[in-house]
Amino acid sequence: MYNLLKGKKGIIFGALDENSIAWKVAERAHEEGAEFVLTNAPIALRMGQLNELAEKTGSQVIPADATSMEDLTNLVEKSMEILGGKLDFVLHSIGMSVNVRKGKHYTDPKYDFTTKGWDVSAVSFHKTMNVLYNKQAMNEWGSIVALTYMAAQRVFPDYNDMADNKAYLESIARSFGYFFGRDHKVRVNTISQSPTVTTAGSGVKGFDGFLAYAEKMSPLGNATALECADYTISLFSDLTKKVTLQNLFHDGGFSNMGVSDAVMERFTEE
């Protein structure tokens, strides 16, 4: 370990179980010397094992609905009380599509479901930064990171309306990141991660097939949840103080590939 986050304080959204990227980020942040508060929606707390992670990392858990300004305000205020000051990092690792869960096709969604998924997956990021910005809750050179996926730029048919949510999420990072950087010297970035075996990711139709395809397309192979956590830690650290407004691909090179030899071999007769 490198003590990259020694003395730093933060909030980590979205850890559900040991497969979650947010869970891995929390473990790595703890190993690198950080203190933090863990948060998730009340229903997720009932489903997951967040208290186990809290005990392991010496953290406290504050339930919060990330679509509720009241809950987010309470979360930020209590986190600063618990941690004894302003924050240095925040991870937004939240995503949900009701249309996907209910099997509604992209061409025939239920728009109430669309609105709910949009609010949870993207607008919650704006709301979180709204509270952090207006409460002046972040230290200078702090870092805010949200997790996204390349379906924001390219078509992945079964990713459904989550692709739209991620596109909006990335736009929020750039737009709010400008004001956060200008006014408070805070960085805002998104990480576009490889398809990863998590509770959320595995819910996408055809996920196993796409995971194998991405592995064959990527010159370095798919990035794991732990490797994503390592990358996130680097963005929380002082080593990346001038990196902001970026959508950073962490995908083994997949995002710049047209086709690979391994994939071509599957379609070429000997």
C-alpha positions as CSV (number, residue, x, y, z in Angstrom):
1,M,0.0,0.0,0.0
2,Y,1.1,3.6,-0.7
3,N,-0.8,5.8,1.8
4,L,-2.3,7.6,-1.2
5,L,-5.3,8.7,0.8
6,K,-3.8,9.2,4.3
7,G,-5.8,11.8,6.1
8,K,-8.5,12.1,3.5
9,K,-12.2,11.8,4.2
10,G,-15.1,11.0,1.9
11,I,-18.4,9.4,1.1
12,I,-18.9,6.2,-0.9
13,F,-22.3,5.6,-2.5
14,G,-23.5,2.2,-3.7
15,A,-21.7,-0.6,-2.1
16,L,-24.1,-3.6,-1.9
17,D,-22.0,-6.7,-1.6
18,E,-18.4,-7.9,-2.1
19,N,-18.9,-7.9,-5.9
20,S,-19.7,-4.2,-6.0
21,I,-17.1,-1.9,-7.4
22,A,-18.0,0.5,-4.6
23,W,-17.3,-2.2,-2.1
24,K,-13.8,-2.7,-3.6
25,V,-13.2,1.1,-3.6
26,A,-14.1,1.2,0.1
27,E,-11.7,-1.6,0.9
28,R,-8.9,0.0,-1.1
29,A,-9.6,3.5,0.3
30,H,-9.3,2.0,3.8
31,E,-6.1,0.3,2.9
32,E,-4.7,3.6,1.6
33,G,-5.5,5.5,4.8
34,A,-8.8,7.1,4.2
35,E,-11.8,7.6,6.5
36,F,-15.3,7.6,5.0
37,V,-19.0,7.2,5.4
38,L,-20.8,4.5,3.5
39,T,-24.3,5.1,2.1
40,N,-27.0,3.4,0.1
41,A,-30.7,3.4,-0.3
42,P,-32.6,1.9,2.7
43,I,-34.0,-0.9,0.6
44,A,-30.4,-1.7,-0.6
45,L,-29.2,-1.8,3.0
46,R,-31.8,-4.5,3.7
47,M,-30.7,-6.5,0.7
48,G,-26.9,-6.2,1.0
49,Q,-24.2,-6.6,3.6
50,L,-23.1,-3.0,4.1
51,N,-22.7,-3.3,7.8
52,E,-20.1,-6.0,7.3
53,L,-18.1,-3.6,5.1
54,A,-18.5,-0.9,7.7
55,E,-17.1,-3.1,10.4
56,K,-14.2,-4.1,8.3
57,T,-13.3,-0.6,7.4
58,G,-14.2,1.2,10.7
59,S,-16.9,3.2,8.9
60,Q,-20.3,4.4,9.7
61,V,-23.4,3.8,7.5
62,I,-25.9,6.5,6.8
63,P,-29.0,5.4,4.8
64,A,-29.9,7.9,2.1
65,D,-32.2,7.9,-1.0
66,A,-30.0,9.6,-3.5
67,T,-33.0,11.1,-5.3
68,S,-34.1,12.9,-2.1
69,M,-32.5,16.4,-1.5
70,E,-33.5,16.1,2.2
71,D,-31.7,12.7,2.5
72,L,-28.6,14.0,0.7
73,T,-28.4,17.1,2.8
74,N,-28.7,15.0,6.0
75,L,-26.0,12.6,4.6
76,V,-23.5,15.4,3.8
77,E,-24.1,17.2,7.1
78,K,-23.8,14.1,9.2
79,S,-20.8,12.9,7.3
80,M,-18.9,16.1,8.0
81,E,-19.8,15.7,11.7
82,I,-18.6,12.1,11.9
83,L,-15.5,12.8,9.9
84,G,-14.6,16.0,11.6
85,G,-14.6,18.4,8.6
86,K,-14.9,18.8,4.9
87,L,-14.7,16.0,2.4
88,D,-11.9,15.1,0.0
89,F,-13.6,12.5,-2.2
90,V,-17.0,11.2,-3.1
91,L,-17.8,8.1,-5.2
92,H,-21.2,7.9,-7.0
93,S,-21.7,4.3,-7.9
94,I,-25.5,4.2,-8.5
95,G,-27.5,2.8,-11.4
96,M,-30.9,1.3,-11.9
97,S,-33.4,0.7,-14.8
98,V,-36.9,-0.3,-13.9
99,N,-37.5,-1.0,-17.6
100,V,-34.7,-3.5,-17.6
101,R,-35.9,-5.1,-14.4
102,K,-39.5,-5.4,-15.7
103,G,-38.4,-6.7,-19.1
104,K,-39.6,-3.6,-21.1
105,H,-37.9,-3.2,-24.5
106,Y,-36.2,0.1,-25.3
107,T,-38.7,0.7,-28.1
108,D,-41.7,0.2,-25.8
109,P,-40.8,1.4,-22.3
110,K,-43.1,2.5,-19.5
111,Y,-42.1,6.1,-19.2
112,D,-42.8,6.3,-15.5
113,F,-40.1,3.6,-15.2
114,T,-37.8,5.6,-17.5
115,T,-38.2,8.7,-15.3
116,K,-37.5,6.7,-12.1
117,G,-34.3,5.1,-13.6
118,W,-33.1,8.5,-14.9
119,D,-33.6,10.1,-11.5
120,V,-31.7,7.3,-9.7
121,S,-28.9,6.7,-12.2
122,A,-28.1,10.3,-13.4
123,V,-30.1,13.1,-11.7
124,S,-29.0,11.8,-8.3
125,F,-25.4,12.8,-9.3
126,H,-26.6,16.4,-10.0
127,K,-28.5,16.4,-6.7
128,T,-25.5,15.1,-4.8
129,M,-23.1,17.7,-6.2
130,N,-25.8,20.4,-5.7
131,V,-25.7,19.7,-1.9
132,L,-21.9,19.3,-1.8
133,Y,-21.4,22.6,-3.8
134,N,-23.9,24.7,-1.9
135,K,-22.9,23.4,1.5
136,Q,-19.2,24.0,0.5
137,A,-18.6,20.5,1.8
138,M,-15.6,19.7,-0.3
139,N,-12.0,20.6,0.4
140,E,-10.0,22.3,-2.3
141,W,-8.5,19.7,-4.7
142,G,-11.1,17.2,-3.7
143,S,-12.3,14.6,-6.2
144,I,-15.8,13.5,-7.2
145,V,-16.0,10.3,-9.3
146,A,-19.1,8.6,-10.9
147,L,-19.1,5.2,-12.6
148,T,-20.4,5.0,-16.2
149,Y,-20.3,2.7,-19.2
150,M,-19.4,3.0,-22.9
151,A,-23.1,2.5,-23.9
152,A,-23.3,6.3,-23.4
153,Q,-21.4,6.6,-26.7
154,R,-22.1,3.4,-28.6
155,V,-25.1,1.2,-29.1
156,F,-25.4,-1.9,-26.9
157,P,-29.0,-3.0,-27.6
158,D,-29.7,-4.8,-24.4
159,Y,-28.4,-2.0,-22.2
160,N,-31.7,-0.3,-22.8
161,D,-32.4,3.1,-21.2
162,M,-29.4,2.8,-19.0
163,A,-27.4,4.0,-22.0
164,D,-29.4,7.2,-22.0
165,N,-28.9,7.5,-18.2
166,K,-25.2,7.2,-18.5
167,A,-25.0,9.7,-21.3
168,Y,-26.8,12.2,-19.1
169,L,-24.6,11.3,-16.1
170,E,-21.4,12.1,-18.1
171,S,-22.9,15.4,-19.3
172,I,-23.6,16.3,-15.6
173,A,-20.0,15.5,-14.7
174,R,-18.7,18.0,-17.3
175,S,-21.2,20.7,-16.7
176,F,-21.2,20.7,-12.9
177,G,-17.5,19.9,-12.9
178,Y,-16.8,23.2,-14.6
179,F,-18.5,25.2,-11.8
180,F,-17.0,23.0,-9.0
181,G,-13.5,23.5,-10.5
182,R,-13.9,27.2,-11.1
183,D,-15.4,28.0,-7.7
184,H,-14.0,25.4,-5.3
185,K,-11.0,23.8,-7.1
186,V,-12.8,20.4,-7.0
187,R,-12.3,17.7,-9.7
188,V,-15.2,15.8,-11.3
189,N,-14.7,12.8,-13.5
190,T,-16.4,9.7,-14.7
191,I,-14.8,6.3,-15.1
192,S,-16.1,4.2,-18.0
193,Q,-15.5,0.7,-16.8
194,S,-15.4,-2.7,-18.6
195,P,-18.4,-4.9,-18.3
196,T,-18.0,-6.2,-14.7
197,V,-19.6,-9.1,-12.8
198,T,-21.7,-7.1,-10.3
199,T,-25.2,-7.5,-9.1
200,A,-26.3,-4.6,-11.3
201,G,-24.2,-5.6,-14.4
202,S,-25.4,-9.2,-14.3
203,G,-29.0,-8.1,-14.7
204,V,-28.4,-7.0,-18.3
205,K,-29.8,-9.5,-20.9
206,G,-27.0,-11.4,-22.6
207,F,-24.4,-10.2,-20.1
208,D,-22.3,-13.4,-20.0
209,G,-21.9,-13.4,-23.8
210,F,-21.0,-9.7,-23.9
211,L,-18.5,-10.2,-21.1
212,A,-16.7,-12.9,-23.2
213,Y,-16.9,-10.7,-26.3
214,A,-15.3,-7.7,-24.5
215,E,-12.6,-10.0,-23.2
216,K,-11.7,-11.1,-26.7
217,M,-11.9,-7.5,-28.1
218,S,-9.7,-5.9,-25.4
219,P,-5.9,-6.2,-25.9
220,L,-5.4,-6.2,-22.1
221,G,-8.6,-8.0,-21.3
222,N,-11.5,-6.8,-19.2
223,A,-10.7,-4.7,-16.2
224,T,-11.9,-6.2,-12.9
225,A,-13.8,-4.5,-10.1
226,L,-10.6,-4.4,-8.0
227,E,-8.7,-2.9,-10.8
228,C,-11.4,-0.3,-11.2
229,A,-11.1,0.4,-7.5
230,D,-7.3,1.0,-7.9
231,Y,-8.0,3.5,-10.7
232,T,-10.6,5.3,-8.6
233,I,-8.1,5.6,-5.7
234,S,-5.6,7.2,-8.1
235,L,-8.3,9.8,-9.0
236,F,-9.0,10.5,-5.3
237,S,-5.3,11.0,-4.6
238,D,-3.2,14.1,-5.0
239,L,-1.5,12.5,-8.0
240,T,-4.3,13.6,-10.3
241,K,-5.0,17.1,-9.1
242,K,-5.4,18.6,-12.6
243,V,-7.6,15.9,-14.1
244,T,-11.2,17.0,-14.4
245,L,-14.2,17.1,-16.7
246,Q,-13.0,13.8,-18.2
247,N,-14.7,10.5,-19.1
248,L,-11.9,8.1,-18.5
249,F,-12.1,4.7,-20.2
250,H,-10.9,1.8,-17.9
251,D,-11.6,-1.1,-20.2
252,G,-8.4,-2.8,-21.3
253,G,-8.4,-0.9,-24.6
254,F,-11.9,-2.0,-25.7
255,S,-13.1,1.6,-26.4
256,N,-10.5,2.1,-29.1
257,M,-10.9,-1.2,-30.9
258,G,-12.6,-1.8,-34.2
259,V,-12.0,-5.6,-34.2
260,S,-9.5,-8.0,-32.8
261,D,-7.8,-11.1,-34.2
262,A,-9.6,-13.2,-31.6
263,V,-13.0,-11.9,-32.7
264,M,-12.2,-12.2,-36.4
265,E,-11.2,-15.9,-35.9
266,R,-14.7,-16.6,-34.7
267,F,-16.1,-15.4,-38.1
268,T,-13.5,-16.6,-40.4
269,E,-13.6,-20.1,-41.9
270,E,-10.3,-21.9,-42.1
